[in-house]
Amino acid sequence: MSKQVVILAAGMGTRLARPLPKPLTELRDGRSIMKQQMDNLAHAFGDKHRVMIVVGFKLEAIIERFPEATFVYNEFYDQTNTSKSLLKALRASGDGGVLWLNGDVVFDPEVLNRVKPLVENDESFVVVNQSKVSDEEVKYTLDADGFIAELSKQVVGGLGEAVGINFIGHNDKNALIARLAEVDDQDYFERGIELAITHDALKMRAVDISDLYAVEIDFDEDLARANELF
């Protein structure tokens, strides 16, 4: 079975203030953020994966550039957050687990090689960076068994940051779908994960990639840092 990959790319990216969707922002080598992601996926999984992109803002620009993907339209892209985009994608996915990426993350190709065994084993996980903990980023804590306990921007005493690359296993997917359906429209998908952890005993591993790079592009300074790293 082909690996199922979702890229969340419906948002307007207002903080970066570009005319096109943020995933189409050009990097120093001429590729867009999303093309770098696509290349990384191909490097890790070859032709054993298929990509579904959640589109919204100026969707035609993304569809034209990546005709090999399938697409899910979040028609409420200007009124909802990543929880509802991910919900649409998971509902449209086939059997099996789903790897999903925020469409604005520039990351080391080695990240996917590191998580590949967990994907193969259908084990749910969150990719994290323990080397930095910024107040405005999604942070996490672990339970006594080493699984994710809290996952949000409001976490106090976070052990590190989530980088925007995650996987939900087949056996956990329905629980996450149900929790994403009940969260508020403006919630991030991490809220659905937290609810599934609390109420459905969801177990998600934390995969540390502190020795690699993964930069979420929100501002021009993030783009400059990403361009220095890869």
Summary of the structure (lengths in Angstrom):
residues: 230
radius of gyration: 16.2
end to end distance: 31.2
largest distance: 47.0
contacts: 765
relative contact order: 0.18
helix: 35%
strand: 26%
